[in-house]
């Protein structure tokens, strides 16, 4: 895969080991912003931790279990977006994403997710995408809602984040619903 240009400012690129340093720097500068929603923030304490994470994800990607990208805004690393827990048998996967605080509120994630949906449905041959968000994470939920994901359920105590169980809103988008929007 090559760099996928979304607009004059935003692109998705395949995540590489060389991205570990700028991604770690972004995580490190945004710990307070990310920690309430992301269980992995404290465990990412060094560039080597981020490198190990990327290596693990690239191994999973080679097996078809994950599709991982780095979000670039105006040439700067802005965050990550992926499809994980890909099930070849069920043609489905789960969306995961995060952005540095400076990039939130500018449509970056909504536009990036729109492009990832296109990849999921046209290149990866998936039928359904699922997106789980902490019910209190209004910014994350707003992305799903702007992309017209269906709210399937709210599951109490569905994820363990920072030592506490949190309720999650479970959203989904099928290829059929996505295709109908493309035709509009």
C-alpha positions in Angstrom: 0.0 0.0 0.0 1.1 3.5 -0.6 0.4 6.8 1.0 -3.4 7.4 0.7 -4.1 11.2 0.2 -7.4 12.2 1.7 -7.2 16.0 1.0 -4.6 18.7 0.8 -3.8 18.3 4.5 -4.6 14.8 5.6 -3.3 11.4 4.5 -3.0 7.8 5.7 0.2 6.0 5.4 1.1 2.4 6.2 2.6 2.3 9.7 6.3 1.3 9.7 8.9 0.7 12.4 10.4 4.1 11.5 7.1 5.7 12.8 7.9 4.6 16.4 9.8 7.7 17.3 7.3 10.3 16.1 4.3 8.3 17.3 5.9 7.9 20.8 6.7 11.7 20.9 3.0 12.4 20.1 1.8 9.9 22.7 4.3 11.3 25.3 3.1 14.9 24.6 -0.6 13.9 24.9 -0.7 11.5 27.9 -3.3 13.6 29.7 -5.4 13.8 26.6 -5.2 10.1 25.8 -5.1 8.4 29.1 -8.8 8.7 30.1 -9.8 6.6 27.0 -6.7 4.5 26.2 -5.6 1.6 28.5 -2.2 1.4 26.8 -0.9 4.9 27.5 1.0 4.1 30.7 2.5 0.9 29.1 3.9 3.0 26.3 6.8 4.5 28.3 9.6 4.5 25.7 10.2 4.5 22.0 11.1 0.9 22.3 7.6 0.1 23.7 6.1 1.8 20.6 8.4 0.0 18.3 7.4 -3.4 19.9 3.8 -2.5 19.5 4.3 -1.6 15.8 6.3 -4.8 15.2 3.5 -6.8 16.8 0.8 -5.1 14.7 2.8 -5.6 11.5 3.1 -9.3 12.2 -0.7 -9.5 12.7 -1.2 -7.5 9.5 0.9 -10.0 7.6 -1.5 -12.7 8.9 -4.5 -10.6 7.8 -5.7 -9.9 11.4 -5.0 -6.1 11.4 -4.8 -3.2 9.0 -2.9 -0.3 10.6 -2.2 3.2 9.4 -0.6 6.4 10.7 -2.5 9.6 10.2 -0.5 12.5 8.7 -1.6 16.1 8.8 0.4 18.7 6.9 3.4 16.3 6.9 3.2 15.7 10.7 2.3 12.5 12.5 -1.2 13.2 14.0 -2.3 9.7 15.3 -3.3 6.2 14.3 -6.2 4.5 12.8 -6.6 0.7 12.4 -8.9 -2.2 11.8 -8.1 -4.9 14.3 -9.7 -8.3 15.3 -10.3 -8.9 11.6 -12.3 -12.1 11.1 -11.8 -13.6 7.7 -14.5 -16.1 8.4 -17.1 -13.4 9.3 -15.8 -10.6 7.1 -15.7 -8.1 9.9 -13.3 -6.0 11.9 -13.1 -3.5 14.7 -12.1 0.2 14.3 -9.5 1.7 16.6 -8.1 5.2 16.6 -6.5 8.1 18.4 -5.3 11.6 17.7 -3.1 14.1 19.4 -5.0 16.9 21.0 -3.9 19.5 18.5 -5.6 17.6 15.7 -9.0 17.0 17.4 -12.0 19.0 16.3 -10.8 19.6 12.7 -12.5 16.7 11.0 -9.3 14.7 10.7 -10.6 11.5 12.2 -14.0 11.7 10.4 -12.2 12.1 7.0 -9.7 9.4 7.9 -12.3 7.0 8.9 -14.3 7.6 5.7 -11.2 6.6 3.7 -10.6 3.5 5.9 -14.1 2.4 5.3 -13.5 2.5 1.6 -10.4 0.4 2.0 -12.2 -2.0 4.3 -15.1 -2.6 1.9 -13.3 -2.4 -1.5 -9.9 -3.8 -0.7 -10.2 -5.9 2.4 -13.6 -7.4 1.4 -15.1 -6.8 4.8 -18.8 -6.8 5.3 -19.1 -5.1 8.7 -17.0 -2.7 10.8 -17.6 -2.3 14.5 -16.5 0.7 16.6 -16.5 0.6 20.4 -16.4 3.9 22.4 -16.5 4.7 26.1 -19.9 6.2 26.6 -18.3 9.2 28.2 -16.0 9.8 25.2 -18.3 12.2 23.3 -15.6 13.1 20.7 -15.1 9.5 19.7 -18.8 8.8 19.7 -19.4 11.9 17.5 -17.0 10.4 14.9 -19.1 7.3 14.7 -22.3 9.3 14.5 -21.0 11.7 11.8 -20.1 8.6 9.7 -23.6 7.3 10.3 -22.7 4.1 12.2 -25.6 2.4 13.8 -25.7 2.4 17.6 -26.2 -1.3 18.2 -26.0 -1.4 22.0 -24.6 0.2 25.2 -22.8 -2.5 27.2 -22.2 -1.9 30.9 -18.7 -2.5 32.2 -17.5 -3.7 28.8 -13.9 -2.5 28.9 -11.3 -2.2 31.7 -9.5 1.1 31.4 -7.1 2.6 33.9 -8.2 0.3 36.7 -12.0 0.7 36.2 -14.7 -0.9 34.2 -16.3 1.4 31.7 -19.5 1.2 29.7 -19.1 1.2 26.0 -21.3 2.3 23.1 -21.1 -0.3 20.3 -21.6 1.0 16.8 -21.5 -0.8 13.4 -21.6 0.0 9.7 -22.2 -2.7 7.1 -21.0 -2.6 3.5 -24.7 -2.3 2.4 -25.3 0.8 4.5 -22.0 2.2 3.3 -22.8 1.5 -0.3 -26.2 3.2 -0.1 -24.5 6.4 1.2 -22.0 6.2 -1.7 -24.9 6.2 -4.2 -26.6 9.3 -2.6 
